[in-house]
Amino acid sequence: MQVKHNDVLIATIGSALTIKEVSGFLVANDIQIPLSELALIYTSSEAEALRKRAYKLESDPLFIEWQFDQTLEKEKQWRDKVIEIKALYPLGNHDSASQE
């Protein structure tokens, strides 16, 4: 993955990191740039791996709640989380807007 600031490459990281992990990387390397100013660029395989992890940790529990409750509110929460995950980890070499 690559981390860019104002279209300038500031880091190439050998493995795909979440935004929270990138934050830790910046602190550990004394890079003082706000996360909101960064573009995170993932390969398709990196984005797929991060999506899979996020689905398992974040959206799957919401899906199970929806299946149990069968309410529109629970369905919306689950679908919104899936949309959020897809936006954070786009497939292909696209910039991912830094969001928490």
C-alpha positions as CSV (number, residue, x, y, z in Angstrom):
1,M,0.0,0.0,0.0
2,Q,1.0,3.6,-0.5
3,V,0.4,6.7,1.6
4,K,0.2,10.0,-0.2
5,H,0.0,13.6,1.0
6,N,-1.0,16.2,-1.6
7,D,-0.3,13.7,-4.3
8,V,3.3,13.1,-3.0
9,L,4.3,9.6,-1.9
10,I,5.3,9.7,1.8
11,A,5.4,6.0,2.5
12,T,5.2,2.6,0.8
13,I,4.2,0.0,3.3
14,G,4.7,-3.7,2.6
15,S,1.3,-4.7,4.0
16,A,-2.2,-3.2,3.9
17,L,-3.0,-1.2,7.0
18,T,-6.3,0.1,8.3
19,I,-6.6,3.8,9.0
20,K,-6.0,3.2,12.7
21,E,-2.8,1.3,11.9
22,V,-1.6,4.0,9.6
23,S,-2.2,6.5,12.4
24,G,0.1,4.4,14.6
25,F,2.7,4.2,11.8
26,L,2.7,8.0,11.5
27,V,3.2,8.4,15.3
28,A,6.0,5.7,15.4
29,N,7.8,7.5,12.5
30,D,7.2,11.0,13.8
31,I,5.3,12.0,10.7
32,Q,3.0,14.9,11.8
33,I,0.3,15.0,9.0
34,P,-3.4,14.9,9.8
35,L,-5.0,11.6,8.7
36,S,-7.7,13.7,6.9
37,E,-5.0,15.0,4.5
38,L,-3.8,11.5,3.5
39,A,-4.7,9.3,0.5
40,L,-4.4,5.6,1.2
41,I,-3.8,3.6,-2.0
42,Y,-4.4,-0.2,-1.9
43,T,-4.0,-2.8,-4.6
44,S,-7.1,-4.9,-5.3
45,S,-5.8,-7.8,-3.3
46,E,-5.0,-5.5,-0.3
47,A,-8.5,-3.9,-0.5
48,E,-10.1,-7.4,-0.6
49,A,-8.2,-8.6,2.4
50,L,-9.1,-5.4,4.4
51,R,-12.7,-5.7,3.4
52,K,-12.9,-9.3,4.4
53,R,-11.4,-8.4,7.8
54,A,-13.8,-5.5,8.3
55,Y,-16.8,-7.5,7.2
56,K,-16.0,-10.1,9.7
57,L,-15.4,-7.7,12.6
58,E,-17.9,-4.9,11.8
59,S,-20.7,-5.9,9.4
60,D,-21.2,-9.6,10.1
61,P,-22.4,-8.9,13.7
62,L,-24.8,-6.3,12.4
63,F,-26.1,-8.8,9.8
64,I,-26.7,-11.4,12.5
65,E,-28.6,-8.8,14.6
66,W,-30.8,-8.0,11.6
67,Q,-31.5,-11.7,10.9
68,F,-32.5,-12.1,14.5
69,D,-34.6,-8.9,14.9
70,Q,-35.9,-8.6,11.3
71,T,-36.3,-4.8,11.7
72,L,-35.8,-2.2,9.0
73,E,-33.5,-0.3,11.4
74,K,-31.2,-3.2,11.9
75,E,-31.1,-3.9,8.1
76,K,-30.2,-0.2,7.5
77,Q,-27.4,-0.4,10.1
78,W,-25.9,-3.4,8.4
79,R,-26.2,-2.1,4.8
80,D,-24.7,1.3,5.9
81,K,-21.7,-0.5,7.4
82,V,-21.2,-2.5,4.2
83,I,-21.3,0.8,2.2
84,E,-18.8,2.4,4.6
85,I,-16.4,-0.6,4.3
86,K,-16.5,-0.5,0.5
87,A,-15.8,3.2,0.5
88,L,-12.8,2.8,2.9
89,Y,-11.3,0.0,0.8
90,P,-12.1,0.5,-2.9
91,L,-11.1,-2.2,-5.3
92,G,-8.3,-1.4,-7.7
93,N,-5.6,1.3,-7.4
94,H,-7.9,4.1,-6.2
95,D,-7.3,6.6,-3.5
96,S,-9.2,5.8,-0.3
97,A,-10.3,8.9,1.5
98,S,-9.0,8.9,5.0
99,Q,-12.0,8.4,7.4
100,E,-12.5,7.0,10.8
